[in-house]
């Protein structure tokens, strides 16, 4: 199966950034990207990995807390 490629517009929707914001992140090398001529391309799996690597609390980390709270109520 081929990897899904995204353009700047799809990447901006996925990350909740403007298209110019995505381009700035690429210029700063903050996002994984590919280039086909002047066109920027992103692998969906790499953007998902980028999101998962961001600081914060994952769903798996809070699920036990949610389960514990629902049992107490």
MOPAC internal coordinates of N, CA, C and O (Angstrom, degrees):
PM7 1SCF
backbone

  N    0.0000 0     0.00 0     0.00 0    0    0    0
  C    1.4503 1     0.00 0     0.00 0    1    0    0
  C    1.5331 1   108.35 1     0.00 0    2    1    0
  O    1.2310 1   120.61 1   -43.14 1    3    2    1
  N    1.3114 1   116.44 1   136.86 1    3    2    1
  C    1.4596 1   121.24 1   179.76 1    5    3    2
  C    1.5157 1   110.52 1   -81.37 1    6    5    3
  O    1.2310 1   121.96 1   -33.95 1    7    6    5
  N    1.3038 1   113.84 1   146.05 1    7    6    5
  C    1.4585 1   121.98 1   176.69 1    9    7    6
  C    1.5329 1   109.73 1   -68.72 1   10    9    7
  O    1.2310 1   120.34 1   -38.96 1   11   10    9
  N    1.3248 1   116.96 1   141.04 1   11   10    9
  C    1.4647 1   120.57 1   179.55 1   13   11   10
  C    1.5269 1   109.47 1   -78.78 1   14   13   11
  O    1.2310 1   121.02 1   -53.93 1   15   14   13
  N    1.3368 1   115.65 1   126.07 1   15   14   13
  C    1.4573 1   122.15 1   177.29 1   17   15   14
  C    1.5164 1   109.67 1   -97.35 1   18   17   15
  O    1.2310 1   120.84 1   -40.98 1   19   18   17
  N    1.3242 1   115.99 1   139.02 1   19   18   17
  C    1.4553 1   122.21 1   178.82 1   21   19   18
  C    1.5175 1   109.45 1  -119.49 1   22   21   19
  O    1.2310 1   120.85 1   -33.42 1   23   22   21
  N    1.3238 1   115.98 1   146.58 1   23   22   21
  C    1.4525 1   121.40 1   172.90 1   25   23   22
  C    1.5190 1   109.95 1   -90.24 1   26   25   23
  O    1.2310 1   120.80 1     3.75 1   27   26   25
  N    1.3174 1   116.07 1  -176.25 1   27   26   25
  C    1.4642 1   121.25 1  -179.18 1   29   27   26
  C    1.5238 1   110.84 1   -60.90 1   30   29   27
  O    1.2310 1   120.18 1   139.30 1   31   30   29
  N    1.3290 1   117.26 1   -40.70 1   31   30   29
  C    1.4644 1   120.25 1  -178.15 1   33   31   30
  C    1.5342 1   111.19 1   -62.19 1   34   33   31
  O    1.2310 1   120.58 1   132.55 1   35   34   33
  N    1.3378 1   116.49 1   -47.45 1   35   34   33
  C    1.4786 1   119.84 1  -179.70 1   37   35   34
  C    1.5265 1   111.10 1   -66.50 1   38   37   35
  O    1.2310 1   120.44 1   141.29 1   39   38   37
  N    1.3315 1   116.77 1   -38.71 1   39   38   37
  C    1.4694 1   120.24 1   179.00 1   41   39   38
  C    1.5251 1   110.12 1   -64.14 1   42   41   39
  O    1.2310 1   120.47 1   140.78 1   43   42   41
  N    1.3277 1   116.70 1   -39.22 1   43   42   41
  C    1.4676 1   119.34 1  -179.93 1   45   43   42
  C    1.5288 1   110.99 1   -66.19 1   46   45   43
  O    1.2310 1   120.23 1   141.57 1   47   46   45
  N    1.3228 1   117.18 1   -38.43 1   47   46   45
  C    1.4702 1   120.53 1   176.95 1   49   47   46
  C    1.5196 1   110.61 1   -65.90 1   50   49   47
  O    1.2310 1   120.71 1   138.02 1   51   50   49
  N    1.3160 1   116.25 1   -41.98 1   51   50   49
  C    1.4603 1   121.03 1  -177.62 1   53   51   50
  C    1.5367 1   111.56 1   -65.35 1   54   53   51
  O    1.2310 1   120.65 1   141.66 1   55   54   53
  N    1.3400 1   116.37 1   -38.34 1   55   54   53
  C    1.4618 1   120.82 1  -175.79 1   57   55   54
  C    1.5210 1   113.49 1   -96.47 1   58   57   55
  O    1.2310 1   120.34 1   174.62 1   59   58   57
  N    1.3248 1   116.96 1    -5.38 1   59   58   57
  C    1.4538 1   119.69 1  -179.97 1   61   59   58
  C    1.5197 1   113.19 1    68.99 1   62   61   59
  O    1.2310 1   120.38 1  -147.15 1   63   62   61
  N    1.3072 1   116.88 1    32.85 1   63   62   61
  C    1.4656 1   123.49 1   178.79 1   65   63   62
  C    1.5149 1   109.25 1  -119.13 1   66   65   63
  O    1.2310 1   120.64 1   -16.73 1   67   66   65
  N    1.3263 1   116.38 1   163.27 1   67   66   65
  C    1.4584 1   119.47 1   173.33 1   69   67   66
  C    1.5209 1   109.10 1   -75.25 1   70   69   67
  O    1.2310 1   120.66 1   -16.38 1   71   70   69
  N    1.3181 1   116.35 1   163.62 1   71   70   69
  C    1.4590 1   119.77 1   177.39 1   73   71   70
  C    1.5263 1   110.68 1   -63.10 1   74   73   71
  O    1.2310 1   120.22 1   141.30 1   75   74   73
  N    1.3274 1   117.18 1   -38.70 1   75   74   73
  C    1.4659 1   119.60 1   176.10 1   77   75   74
  C    1.5251 1   110.98 1   -65.35 1   78   77   75
  O    1.2310 1   120.41 1   144.25 1   79   78   77
  N    1.3274 1   116.82 1   -35.75 1   79   78   77
  C    1.4610 1   120.50 1   176.46 1   81   79   78
  C    1.5197 1   111.78 1   -62.48 1   82   81   79
  O    1.2310 1   120.67 1   140.08 1   83   82   81
  N    1.3283 1   116.33 1   -39.92 1   83   82   81
  C    1.4666 1   120.91 1   177.25 1   85   83   82
  C    1.5273 1   109.51 1   -63.47 1   86   85   83
  O    1.2310 1   120.61 1   134.90 1   87   86   85
  N    1.3232 1   116.43 1   -45.10 1   87   86   85
  C    1.4745 1   119.98 1   179.36 1   89   87   86
  C    1.5267 1   111.77 1   -61.64 1   90   89   87
  O    1.2310 1   120.33 1   140.27 1   91   90   89
  N    1.3351 1   116.97 1   -39.73 1   91   90   89
  C    1.4768 1   120.31 1   177.20 1   93   91   90
  C    1.5236 1   111.02 1   -64.33 1   94   93   91
  O    1.2310 1   120.31 1   139.71 1   95   94   93
  N    1.3387 1   117.01 1   -40.29 1   95   94   93
  C    1.4660 1   120.00 1   178.35 1   97   95   94
  C    1.5241 1   110.81 1   -63.96 1   98   97   95
  O    1.2310 1   120.17 1   143.94 1   99   98   97
  N    1.3325 1   117.28 1   -36.06 1   99   98   97
  C    1.4659 1   121.26 1   177.01 1  101   99   98
  C    1.5242 1   109.66 1   -66.62 1  102  101   99
  O    1.2310 1   120.17 1   134.21 1  103  102  101
  N    1.3319 1   117.27 1   -45.79 1  103  102  101
  C    1.4657 1   121.26 1   178.84 1  105  103  102
  C    1.5234 1   111.23 1   -57.32 1  106  105  103
  O    1.2310 1   120.65 1   142.89 1  107  106  105
  N    1.3242 1   116.36 1   -37.11 1  107  106  105
  C    1.4712 1   121.66 1  -179.99 1  109  107  106
  C    1.5275 1   112.18 1   -85.30 1  110  109  107
  O    1.2310 1   120.94 1   179.67 1  111  110  109
  N    1.3282 1   115.81 1    -0.33 1  111  110  109
  C    1.4705 1   122.40 1  -178.37 1  113  111  110
  C    1.5267 1   112.03 1    58.84 1  114  113  111
  O    1.2310 1   121.27 1  -137.80 1  115  114  113
  N    1.3250 1   115.17 1    42.20 1  115  114  113
  C    1.4593 1   121.53 1   177.52 1  117  115  114
  C    1.5201 1   112.27 1   -96.61 1  118  117  115
  O    1.2310 1   120.21 1   169.01 1  119  118  117
  N    1.3226 1   117.20 1   -10.99 1  119  118  117
  C    1.4672 1   122.66 1   179.75 1  121  119  118
  C    1.5198 1   109.59 1  -126.62 1  122  121  119
  O    1.2310 1   120.37 1   -37.40 1  123  122  121
  N    1.3332 1   116.90 1   142.60 1  123  122  121
  C    1.4713 1   119.07 1   172.59 1  125  123  122
  C    1.5333 1   109.30 1   -72.15 1  126  125  123
  O    1.2310 1   120.16 1   -45.11 1  127  126  125
  N    1.3232 1   117.29 1   134.89 1  127  126  125
  C    1.4656 1   120.85 1  -177.43 1  129  127  126
  C    1.5248 1   110.50 1  -151.22 1  130  129  127
  O    1.2310 1   121.34 1   -12.55 1  131  130  129
  N    1.3158 1   115.04 1   167.45 1  131  130  129
  C    1.4611 1   124.05 1   173.17 1  133  131  130
  C    1.5196 1   106.68 1  -130.02 1  134  133  131
  O    1.2310 1   120.35 1   -20.74 1  135  134  133
  N    1.3135 1   116.95 1   159.26 1  135  134  133
  C    1.4594 1   120.38 1   175.66 1  137  135  134
  C    1.5162 1   109.35 1  -126.40 1  138  137  135
  O    1.2310 1   121.30 1   -42.99 1  139  138  137
  N    1.3030 1   115.12 1   137.01 1  139  138  137
  C    1.4606 1   122.63 1   172.83 1  141  139  138
  C    1.5267 1   104.69 1  -121.89 1  142  141  139
  O    1.2310 1   121.02 1   -85.21 1  143  142  141
  N    1.3276 1   115.65 1    94.79 1  143  142  141
  C    1.4517 1   119.50 1  -170.79 1  145  143  142
  C    1.5164 1   108.15 1    68.10 1  146  145  143
  O    1.2310 1   120.50 1    58.18 1  147  146  145
  N    1.3305 1   116.65 1  -121.82 1  147  146  145
  C    1.4648 1   120.74 1   177.15 1  149  147  146
  C    1.5209 1   112.38 1   -95.24 1  150  149  147
  O    1.2310 1   120.33 1   173.79 1  151  150  149
  N    1.3150 1   116.98 1    -6.21 1  151  150  149
  C    1.4683 1   121.72 1  -176.18 1  153  151  150
  C    1.5243 1   110.73 1   -81.87 1  154  153  151
  O    1.2310 1   121.04 1   -50.72 1  155  154  153
  N    1.3355 1   115.63 1   129.28 1  155  154  153
  C    1.4609 1   121.39 1   176.00 1  157  155  154
  C    1.5222 1   109.51 1   -86.83 1  158  157  155
  O    1.2310 1   120.75 1   -45.41 1  159  158  157
  N    1.3152 1   116.18 1   134.59 1  159  158  157
  C    1.4591 1   122.50 1   177.97 1  161  159  158
  C    1.5211 1   109.35 1  -128.33 1  162  161  159
  O    1.2310 1   121.21 1   -31.76 1  163  162  161
  N    1.3106 1   115.30 1   148.24 1  163  162  161
  C    1.4586 1   121.96 1  -179.61 1  165  163  162
  C    1.5162 1   109.14 1  -131.35 1  166  165  163
  O    1.2310 1   120.37 1   -42.31 1  167  166  165
  N    1.3278 1   116.90 1   137.69 1  167  166  165
  C    1.4607 1   121.02 1   173.09 1  169  167  166
  C    1.5262 1   107.48 1   -82.78 1  170  169  167
  O    1.2310 1   120.93 1   -51.74 1  171  170  169
  N    1.3159 1   115.83 1   128.26 1  171  170  169
  C    1.4645 1   120.27 1  -178.34 1  173  171  170
  C    1.5225 1   111.36 1   -55.82 1  174  173  171
  O    1.2310 1   120.07 1   138.05 1  175  174  173
  N    1.3239 1   117.46 1   -41.95 1  175  174  173
  C    1.4730 1   120.46 1  -178.21 1  177  175  174
  C    1.5272 1   111.59 1   -64.55 1  178  177  175
  O    1.2310 1   119.90 1   145.44 1  179  178  177
  N    1.3389 1   117.80 1   -34.56 1  179  178  177
  C    1.4595 1   120.07 1   178.62 1  181  179  178
  C    1.5279 1   111.29 1   -71.03 1  182  181  179
  O    1.2310 1   120.26 1   143.44 1  183  182  181
  N    1.3334 1   117.12 1   -36.56 1  183  182  181
  C    1.4631 1   119.26 1   176.71 1  185  183  182
  C    1.5216 1   110.63 1   -68.05 1  186  185  183
  O    1.2310 1   120.19 1   142.43 1  187  186  185
  N    1.3284 1   117.25 1   -37.57 1  187  186  185
  C    1.4667 1   120.23 1   176.08 1  189  187  186
  C    1.5293 1   110.13 1   -63.78 1  190  189  187
  O    1.2310 1   120.46 1   139.17 1  191  190  189
  N    1.3350 1   116.73 1   -40.83 1  191  190  189
  C    1.4590 1   121.11 1   176.18 1  193  191  190
  C    1.5171 1   111.88 1   -62.75 1  194  193  191
  O    1.2310 1   120.77 1   141.30 1  195  194  193
  N    1.3363 1   116.14 1   -38.70 1  195  194  193
  C    1.4637 1   121.17 1   176.89 1  197  195  194
  C    1.5262 1   109.91 1   -60.74 1  198  197  195
  O    1.2310 1   120.54 1   134.07 1  199  198  197
  N    1.3236 1   116.57 1   -45.93 1  199  198  197
  C    1.4718 1   121.18 1  -179.91 1  201  199  198
  C    1.5272 1   110.28 1   -63.09 1  202  201  199
  O    1.2310 1   120.32 1   136.10 1  203  202  201
  N    1.3212 1   117.00 1   -43.90 1  203  202  201
  C    1.4718 1   120.56 1  -178.84 1  205  203  202
  C    1.5217 1   111.78 1   -65.33 1  206  205  203
  O    1.2310 1   119.82 1   152.08 1  207  206  205
  N    1.3366 1   117.94 1   -27.92 1  207  206  205
  C    1.4645 1   121.49 1  -178.95 1  209  207  206
  C    1.5233 1   112.88 1   -82.23 1  210  209  207
  O    1.2310 1   119.86 1   170.24 1  211  210  209
  N    1.3320 1   117.87 1    -9.76 1  211  210  209
  C    1.4601 1   120.14 1   179.32 1  213  211  210
  C    1.5231 1   109.76 1   -65.73 1  214  213  211
  O    1.2310 1   120.76 1   -31.40 1  215  214  213
  N    1.3398 1   116.15 1   148.60 1  215  214  213
  C    1.4688 1   117.95 1   179.01 1  217  215  214
  C    1.5208 1   111.17 1   -65.51 1  218  217  215
  O    1.2310 1   121.64 1   -30.81 1  219  218  217
  N    1.2934 1   114.47 1   149.19 1  219  218  217
  C    1.4584 1   120.57 1   179.62 1  221  219  218
  C    1.5162 1   110.16 1   147.51 1  222  221  219
  O    1.2310 1   121.13 1    15.25 1  223  222  221
  N    1.3026 1   115.45 1  -164.75 1  223  222  221
  C    1.4568 1   122.27 1  -178.50 1  225  223  222
  C    1.5205 1   107.60 1  -115.03 1  226  225  223
  O    1.2310 1   120.76 1   -50.81 1  227  226  225
  N    1.3213 1   116.15 1   129.19 1  227  226  225
  C    1.4636 1   120.26 1  -179.52 1  229  227  226
  C    1.5267 1   110.75 1   -82.05 1  230  229  227
  O    1.2310 1   121.40 1   -16.46 1  231  230  229
  N    1.3196 1   114.92 1   163.54 1  231  230  229
  C    1.4560 1   120.86 1   178.53 1  233  231  230
  C    1.5266 1   110.68 1   -59.93 1  234  233  231
  O    1.2310 1   120.25 1   140.85 1  235  234  233
  N    1.3345 1   117.13 1   -39.15 1  235  234  233
  C    1.4674 1   120.80 1  -179.70 1  237  235  234
  C    1.5283 1   111.69 1   -62.51 1  238  237  235
  O    1.2310 1   120.90 1   147.86 1  239  238  237
  N    1.3356 1   115.88 1   -32.14 1  239  238  237
  C    1.4661 1   119.47 1  -179.43 1  241  239  238
  C    1.5248 1   112.31 1   -74.50 1  242  241  239
  O    1.2310 1   120.10 1   150.37 1  243  242  241
  N    1.3307 1   117.41 1   -29.63 1  243  242  241
  C    1.4659 1   118.43 1  -178.45 1  245  243  242
  C    1.5226 1   113.48 1   -95.15 1  246  245  243
  O    1.2310 1   119.65 1   163.94 1  247  246  245
  N    1.3256 1   118.28 1   -16.06 1  247  246  245
  C    1.4703 1   120.61 1  -179.61 1  249  247  246
  C    1.5239 1   112.84 1   -57.53 1  250  249  247
  O    1.2310 1   119.14 1   134.41 1  251  250  249
  N    1.3456 1   119.25 1   -45.59 1  251  250  249
  C    1.4686 1   117.51 1   178.16 1  253  251  250
  C    1.5314 1   112.04 1   -60.20 1  254  253  251
  O    1.2310 1   120.11 1   144.71 1  255  254  253
  N    1.3335 1   117.40 1   -35.29 1  255  254  253
  C    1.4532 1   120.47 1   178.08 1  257  255  254
  C    1.5202 1   111.05 1   -67.13 1  258  257  255
  O    1.2310 1   120.23 1   139.33 1  259  258  257
  N    1.3221 1   117.17 1   -40.67 1  259  258  257
  C    1.4615 1   121.10 1   179.28 1  261  259  258
  C    1.5252 1   109.61 1   -65.21 1  262  261  259
  O    1.2310 1   120.33 1   135.14 1  263  262  261
  N    1.3402 1   116.97 1   -44.86 1  263  262  261
  C    1.4595 1   120.72 1   178.31 1  265  263  262
  C    1.5172 1   111.20 1   -59.60 1  266  265  263
  O    1.2310 1   120.24 1   137.17 1  267  266  265
  N    1.3245 1   117.14 1   -42.83 1  267  266  265
  C    1.4489 1   121.65 1   179.99 1  269  267  266
  C    1.5184 1   112.33 1   -64.61 1  270  269  267
  O    1.2310 1   119.93 1   141.80 1  271  270  269
  N    1.3245 1   117.74 1   -38.20 1  271  270  269
  C    1.4535 1   122.14 1   179.95 1  273  271  270
  C    1.5227 1   111.27 1   -70.18 1  274  273  271
  O    1.2310 1   120.35 1   141.19 1  275  274  273
  N    1.3236 1   116.94 1   -38.81 1  275  274  273
  C    1.4579 1   119.06 1  -178.49 1  277  275  274
  C    1.5225 1   111.74 1   -67.89 1  278  277  275
  O    1.2310 1   120.11 1   151.35 1  279  278  277
  N    1.3184 1   117.39 1   -28.65 1  279  278  277
  C    1.4659 1   120.20 1   179.56 1  281  279  278
  C    1.5255 1   111.67 1   -74.59 1  282  281  279
  O    1.2310 1   120.94 1   150.90 1  283  282  281
  N    1.3552 1   115.81 1   -29.10 1  283  282  281
  C    1.4634 1   119.24 1  -178.77 1  285  283  282
  C    1.5197 1   111.99 1   -75.81 1  286  285  283
  O    1.2310 1   119.54 1   157.47 1  287  286  285
  N    1.3094 1   118.48 1   -22.53 1  287  286  285
  C    1.4695 1   120.89 1  -174.19 1  289  287  286
  C    1.4869 1   111.78 1   -79.59 1  290  289  287
  O    1.2310 1   120.10 1   180.00 1  291  290  289

